[in-house]
Amino acid sequence: MSEPAVLHWERVMHKNVRSKDRLDVGTIIAEDADTLTIYKGSGREYKVPKTLVEGYNGAEVSLGITYKELLGYKIQ
């Protein structure tokens, strides 16, 4: 079994998030047991499963989906 991309989820709070196609998609504003909430100005929020996180380098969180795929997780 492989190690998860993030071991301590509280450390990703208020960190920048990039999609798989390297676009800036916002900042993490909340996390719970299974999901992260990402906020990008103009009221755009996304709630994504933690399983979509591919990596964290200490400054940015990388998602395993493209920006277009992320749009499917937009909070109405």
TIVEX-715746 format. One record per residue (C-alpha): x, y, z; residue in one letter. Coordinates in steps of 0.5 Angstrom, whole numbers, plus 500, padded with zeros to 3 digits. Layout:
! TIVEX-715746
XYZa ...
***
This chain:
! TIVEX-715746
500500500m 503507498s 504513503e 498518502p 500525499a 499529506v 500526513l 498532517h 492535513w 492541518e 499543515r 495545508v 490550511m 491556507h 496553502k 495555495n 492549490v 494547483r 491543478s 494537474k 495542468d 499547473r 493552474l 492556480d 485554483v 485557490g 487557497t 485551502i 480554507i 477548510a 478541511e 474535514d 475528515a 474526507d 474533503t 478540502l 474546501t 478551496i 476558495y 478562489k 476570489g 469572486s 466567491g 468560487r 469555492e 470547490y 469541495k 474536493v 475529496p 482528499k 484522495t 485527489l 491530492v 497528489e 502532493g 504537497y 511541497n 510545503g 508551500a 503548495e 498542494v 498539487s 491536485l 491530480g 485533476i 485538471t 482545472y 476543467k 475537472e 475541478l 469545475l 465539477g 466540484y 464547485k 459549490i 453552488q 
***
